[in-house]
């Protein structure tokens, strides 16, 4: 898997996971998972981006798919 693909999938997971869990209730932001989570667009309070989920999932996907392809 190329880095660009892994980063793209990581970005999708980094947005979908916290936004789906939080859904404007504040559950994600008020727990330990809120560390490293930002609001990328100030006009949309429900949209979240988790930097640790984004980078961690991109690294994990890259490692797993590179290991699996050998």
C-alpha positions in Angstrom: 0.0 0.0 0.0 1.3 3.4 -0.9 1.7 6.1 1.7 -0.9 8.4 -0.1 -3.5 5.6 0.0 -2.8 4.9 3.7 -3.0 8.5 4.6 -6.3 8.9 2.7 -7.9 5.9 4.5 -6.4 7.2 7.8 -8.0 10.6 7.1 -11.4 9.0 6.5 -11.1 6.9 9.7 -9.9 10.0 11.6 -13.0 11.9 10.7 -15.7 9.2 10.6 -14.9 7.5 13.9 -14.9 10.6 16.2 -17.7 12.3 14.3 -19.9 9.1 14.5 -19.2 8.5 18.1 -19.6 12.1 19.3 -22.6 13.2 17.2 -22.6 16.6 19.0 -23.1 14.9 22.4 -19.5 15.7 23.6 -18.8 12.0 24.5 -15.6 11.9 22.4 -14.3 15.3 23.3 -14.9 14.9 27.1 -13.2 11.6 27.4 -9.5 10.6 27.1 -10.0 10.0 23.4 -10.5 13.8 22.9 -6.8 14.3 23.3 -5.5 15.4 19.9 -8.9 15.9 18.4 -9.7 19.1 16.6 -12.6 20.9 14.9 -11.2 21.3 11.4 -14.1 23.6 10.4 -15.2 26.1 13.0 -18.6 26.5 11.4 -19.4 22.9 11.8 -19.4 21.9 15.5 -20.2 18.3 14.9 -17.3 17.6 12.5 -14.2 16.3 14.3 -10.7 15.1 13.2 -8.7 12.9 15.5 -5.0 13.3 14.7 -3.9 10.2 16.7 -6.5 8.0 14.9 -5.6 9.5 11.6 -1.8 8.9 11.9 -2.1 5.6 13.9 -4.5 4.0 11.4 -2.4 5.2 8.4 0.7 3.7 9.9 -1.1 0.5 10.9 -2.7 0.1 7.4 0.6 0.6 5.7 2.4 -1.9 7.9 -0.3 -4.6 7.7 -0.8 -4.3 3.9 3.0 -4.2 3.2 3.5 -7.3 5.5 0.6 -9.1 3.9 1.7 -8.5 0.3 5.0 -10.3 0.9 
